[in-house]
Amino acid sequence: EVQLVESGGGLVQPGGSLRLSCAASEFTFSIFSMDWVRQAPGKGLEWVSFIGSSSGPIYYADSVKGRFTISRDNAKSSLYLQMNSLRAEDTAVYYCARVRGSGRGYMDVWGKGTTVTVSS
Amino acid sequence: EIVLTQSPGTLSLSPGERATLSCRASQSVSSSFLAWYQQKPGQAPRLLISGASSRATGIPDRFSGSGSGTDFALTISRLEPEDFAVYYCQQYGSSLTFGGGTKVEIK
């Protein structure tokens, strides 16, 4: 079964850092672009970052630019999100998703998400 | 940035009824690069529709998408109990943005 499993979430103080991981299985990870999408408590979906299949191109939402870094290791079928200078407004469930289609693409496979809480 | 406005915010219907959800874009969405997702409480979103009208694998045919340009719709022909959820549209023709969602609740 095609699967994405996120990990690395937790409670962190404002200004702190966290690294999220997303492990892919049962598909050829290296040929797909990937996204991170987040959802604050009780809110809608917010796209966070995109990475192409060979680690480029890379895009970020304005809200995280300069603070978050997306990366991938195709040999390990893994996607990462390094989050620095965290703020209370970064509190959310973070999903990784596989990208399909033309344009910037839509998301056809999603992980179950990992929860990030930024609080003192 | 293309802003997507979904309406209504909440739709109260009974099982068996027809649901029509609207997604309006602030600018034309190129090549009908518009997707719809369903999300149930505590779960990840699930892809329903891509390319404005193409059902994803395994999605029942009671779900249909339509529209082009700036006006799109998701129709659920006859609501089943498992269809009560939140629905999001997403455009991917110019960067990527999501609509605010429509909650379909049991009346």
Interface residues (C-beta under 8 A of the other chain):
Chain A: D35 V37 G44 L45 E46 W47 F50 Y59 Y95 R100 G101 S102 G103 R104 G105 Y106 M107 D108 W110 G111 K112 G113
Chain B: S30 S31 F33 A35 Y37 Q39 Q43 A44 P45 R46 L47 S50 G51 A56 Y88 Q90 Y92 G93 S94 S95 L96 T97 F98 G99 G100 G101
